[in-house]
Amino acid sequence: MSSVEVAVAEPAILGECPLWAPDEGVLYWEDIDGHAIHRYDPSSGSDEARSLPGRPGSFALTSQPGVLLVATEHELVWFDWHSATVTPWIALEEAGAGIRLNDGRTDTAGRFWVGSMFEDTKAGKAVGSLHRIEANGQATVERTGVGTANGLGFDDERQRMYFADTPTLSVVMWDYDSATGARANEREFFDYETVEGKPDGACVDSDGCYWSASVYGWAVTRITPDGVVDRRIDLPVAKPSMPAFGGPNLDTLFVTSIGEGGTVPSEPGRNGVAPGALLAIDLSGEGITGRAETPFAGSPPAV
């Protein structure tokens, strides 16, 4: 049985988007409502934070260690961790329309996909979009009518792309060509009506299994490529938000969570764990490892 440890006890308001940077040996993650990017070093246990002018929905690594491509509010910006400098790049949504960017991930070619959502989730508006961004900054709207974009993941071996619109309680998949960024043949991969919780952020492991944060469900769920749940790991927080593999051997599953007092406040945690904590699950004894995330293929500005 895998043990769940608290990596960072100080709670985020809305923790999201853990992303392991192998060149630096650290985990970047974010606090959306706290307007901050965090940098956690497992070797020392230290966690630092840098403030942003807006809410970061997701981000990607780049060719320059410490420089991230961040989807914040309605636009993409470059963020230099060391200097805390933000450099605007391209706008994807209309400013002031109440729509912000949310879940995002690079495919294995370094293309960045990011979805958006109406910031007031209680309004029930499906006015978000799914965007595809090429290395040169060319942006294409690939899907509209999105409620809350989440669950992006890629599996090159099976030529698949995954996506979850949380209110629909469904994870869908497409046949995906990473060379061109083209997707086709949409079908349901997993029906969340069959498990507790709703689909939030996700990642794909080295076996092609899809790990989904079961928000409201107190668990992270692993789904095989055939769409079958082969394990659920119970967590001490009600609203896990996104998993990611990290550590030198990519055999630690980090899980962010939603804290109290934000736009989607959580209920109290269990065993003294505060909602909003960053969790770590050691899978080294189970032969389960993740896949390294591909940096964004575009070139950040010189720093």
C-alpha positions in Angstrom: 0.0 0.0 0.0 1.4 3.4 -1.0 1.9 5.9 1.8 0.7 9.5 1.3 3.0 12.1 2.8 2.7 15.9 3.1 5.4 17.5 1.1 4.3 21.1 1.8 2.0 21.6 4.7 1.5 25.3 4.3 -1.8 25.3 2.3 -2.4 27.0 -1.0 -5.7 28.7 -1.6 -6.1 26.8 -4.9 -3.2 24.5 -5.5 -2.7 23.3 -9.1 -0.3 22.3 -11.9 2.6 20.4 -10.3 5.4 20.0 -12.9 8.7 18.3 -12.4 11.8 20.1 -13.8 14.5 17.3 -14.2 17.3 19.7 -15.0 16.7 21.6 -11.7 15.6 18.7 -9.6 12.6 20.7 -8.3 8.8 20.7 -8.6 7.1 23.8 -9.8 3.5 24.2 -8.8 1.0 27.1 -8.4 -1.6 28.7 -6.2 -4.2 30.1 -8.6 -6.1 32.3 -6.2 -2.9 33.1 -4.3 -1.5 34.6 -7.6 1.8 32.6 -7.1 4.2 30.1 -8.6 5.9 27.8 -6.1 9.2 25.9 -6.4 9.6 22.8 -4.1 12.9 21.1 -3.6 12.5 17.6 -2.3 16.2 17.3 -1.4 15.9 20.1 1.1 12.2 20.2 1.8 12.2 23.9 1.0 9.3 25.6 -0.8 9.6 29.1 -2.2 6.9 31.2 -3.9 7.0 34.1 -6.4 4.0 36.4 -6.9 2.4 37.1 -10.2 0.1 40.0 -11.2 -2.7 37.6 -12.2 -4.0 34.1 -11.6 -1.9 31.4 -13.1 -4.0 28.6 -14.6 -1.1 26.4 -15.8 2.4 26.6 -17.2 5.1 24.7 -19.2 8.8 24.3 -18.9 11.0 25.9 -21.5 14.5 25.4 -22.9 15.8 27.8 -20.2 15.8 26.3 -16.7 13.8 28.6 -14.4 11.9 30.2 -17.3 8.3 29.1 -17.6 5.5 29.7 -20.2 2.6 30.7 -17.9 -1.1 30.8 -18.8 -2.4 33.5 -16.6 -5.8 35.2 -16.7 -6.5 35.6 -20.5 -3.0 35.4 -21.9 0.3 33.6 -22.1 3.4 35.2 -20.5 7.0 34.3 -19.9 8.0 34.1 -16.3 11.6 34.1 -15.1 11.7 32.5 -11.6 15.1 34.0 -10.7 14.2 37.6 -11.4 10.4 37.2 -10.9 10.1 39.0 -14.2 6.9 38.7 -16.3 7.0 39.3 -20.0 3.7 39.3 -21.9 3.5 37.2 -25.1 0.1 36.5 -26.6 -3.6 36.9 -25.6 -5.9 33.9 -26.0 -9.1 35.2 -24.5 -10.8 38.6 -24.3 -9.6 40.6 -21.3 -12.4 41.5 -18.8 -14.8 38.9 -20.2 -14.8 36.8 -17.0 -12.9 34.0 -18.7 -9.6 32.8 -17.5 -7.1 30.2 -18.7 -7.0 26.9 -16.7 -5.5 23.5 -17.3 -2.6 23.2 -19.9 0.1 20.8 -21.0 2.6 20.4 -23.8 2.4 17.5 -26.2 5.5 15.4 -27.0 6.4 17.8 -29.8 6.5 20.8 -27.4 3.2 22.3 -28.6 1.2 23.9 -25.7 -2.5 23.1 -25.3 -4.5 25.1 -22.8 -8.2 25.4 -21.9 -10.2 28.1 -20.4 -13.3 28.5 -18.2 -15.8 31.1 -16.9 -14.3 32.2 -13.6 -17.6 32.0 -11.7 -18.1 28.2 -11.8 -21.4 28.5 -10.0 -22.8 30.3 -13.0 -22.7 27.1 -15.0 -21.6 28.8 -18.2 -19.9 26.7 -20.9 -18.1 29.6 -22.6 -14.5 28.3 -22.4 -12.3 27.1 -25.2 -9.4 24.7 -25.9 -6.4 26.4 -27.5 -3.4 25.0 -29.4 -0.2 27.1 -29.4 2.6 26.4 -31.8 6.3 27.2 -31.1 6.1 30.4 -33.2 3.1 31.7 -31.2 0.4 30.7 -33.7 -2.7 30.0 -31.7 -5.8 28.0 -32.8 -9.1 27.6 -31.1 -9.7 23.8 -31.2 -12.9 23.5 -29.2 -15.5 25.9 -27.8 -18.4 25.4 -25.4 -16.1 24.3 -22.6 -17.3 24.5 -18.9 -14.1 23.9 -17.0 -11.1 22.7 -19.0 -9.1 20.0 -17.2 -7.5 16.6 -17.6 -5.2 17.2 -20.5 -2.8 14.3 -21.2 -0.9 12.7 -24.1 0.1 9.2 -24.9 2.4 9.0 -27.9 2.7 5.3 -27.9 -1.0 4.9 -28.5 -1.3 8.2 -30.4 -3.9 9.6 -27.9 -4.9 12.9 -26.4 -7.1 13.1 -23.3 -9.3 16.0 -22.1 -11.9 16.5 -19.4 -14.6 19.1 -19.1 -15.2 18.8 -15.4 -19.0 19.5 -15.2 -19.7 16.8 -17.9 -18.2 14.1 -15.6 -16.5 12.6 -18.6 -12.9 12.2 -19.9 -12.7 12.0 -23.6 -9.9 11.0 -25.9 -8.9 11.6 -29.5 -6.6 9.9 -32.0 -3.6 12.4 -31.9 -0.8 13.1 -34.3 2.0 14.8 -32.4 3.8 15.7 -35.6 1.0 17.9 -36.8 -1.1 18.5 -33.7 -4.2 17.1 -35.5 -6.8 15.2 -33.5 -9.7 13.1 -34.7 -12.3 10.5 -33.7 -13.5 11.9 -30.4 -15.0 9.2 -28.0 -15.5 8.8 -24.3 -12.5 7.3 -22.5 -14.0 7.2 -18.9 -17.4 7.9 -17.4 -16.9 9.6 -14.0 -20.4 8.6 -12.9 -18.8 5.2 -12.0 -16.5 6.6 -9.3 -16.7 9.2 -6.6 -15.7 12.7 -7.4 -15.2 14.7 -10.6 -12.4 14.7 -13.2 -9.8 17.5 -12.5 -6.1 17.6 -13.5 -4.3 14.5 -14.8 -1.1 12.9 -16.1 -0.1 9.8 -18.0 2.5 7.3 -16.6 5.1 5.2 -18.4 2.5 2.3 -18.9 0.1 4.6 -20.6 -2.3 4.7 -17.6 -4.2 7.9 -16.9 -4.0 9.3 -13.4 -6.9 11.6 -12.6 -7.3 13.8 -9.6 -10.8 13.0 -8.3 -11.9 16.4 -7.0 -14.6 16.1 -4.4 -13.7 12.4 -4.2 -10.8 12.3 -1.7 -8.7 10.2 -4.1 -6.5 10.0 -7.1 -7.6 7.4 -9.7 -5.5 5.4 -12.1 -7.3 4.3 -15.3 -5.7 1.8 -17.7 -5.5 2.5 -21.5 -8.6 0.3 -21.8 -10.6 2.7 -19.6 -10.6 0.4 -16.5 -9.9 1.7 -13.0 -7.1 -0.5 -11.6 -6.5 1.5 -8.4 -7.6 4.5 -6.4 -5.4 6.0 -3.7 -7.3 7.6 -0.8 -6.1 11.0 0.1 -6.6 13.1 3.3 -8.1 16.0 1.3 -11.5 16.2 -0.4 -10.4 18.2 -3.4 -7.2 16.9 -5.0 -6.6 19.0 -8.1 -3.8 17.6 -10.2 -1.2 14.8 -10.0 2.3 14.8 -11.6 5.3 12.4 -11.4 8.6 13.7 -10.1 11.7 12.9 -8.3 15.0 11.7 -9.8 13.4 8.5 -11.0 9.9 9.9 -11.7 8.5 7.5 -9.2 6.9 10.0 -6.7 3.4 11.1 -7.5 2.9 14.7 -6.3 -0.7 15.9 -5.9 -1.9 19.4 -5.4 -5.1 20.3 -3.6 -7.7 23.0 -3.2 -7.6 24.9 0.1 -10.1 26.9 2.1 -11.3 30.4 1.5 -10.9 30.6 -2.3 -13.4 30.6 -5.2 -14.0 26.9 -4.6 -13.3 26.4 -0.9 -12.8 22.8 0.4 -13.9 21.0 3.5 -11.5 20.2 6.4 -8.9 17.6 5.7 -8.3 14.4 7.6 -5.5 13.3 9.9 -4.5 16.9 10.5 -3.7 17.6 6.9 -4.9 21.0 5.7 -6.7 21.3 2.4 -4.4 23.0 0.0 -1.4 21.0 1.0 1.0 19.5 -1.5 1.1 15.7 -1.2 3.7 13.1 -2.2 3.1 9.4 -2.8 6.1 7.1 -3.1 5.5 4.6 -5.8 9.1 3.4 -6.1 8.3 -0.1 -4.6 5.5 -0.7 -7.1 7.3 -0.3 -10.4 5.2 2.7 -11.4 7.0 5.6 -13.0 5.9 8.7 -14.9 7.1 10.3 -18.2 9.2 13.4 -18.4 7.3 16.5 -19.5 8.4 18.0 -22.8 9.4 21.7 -22.6 7.6 24.2 -24.8 9.2 24.2 -28.2 9.2 28.0 -28.6 12.1 30.2 -27.5 11.6 32.4 -24.4 13.0 35.9 -24.6 16.7 36.3 -23.6 17.1 36.8 -19.9 
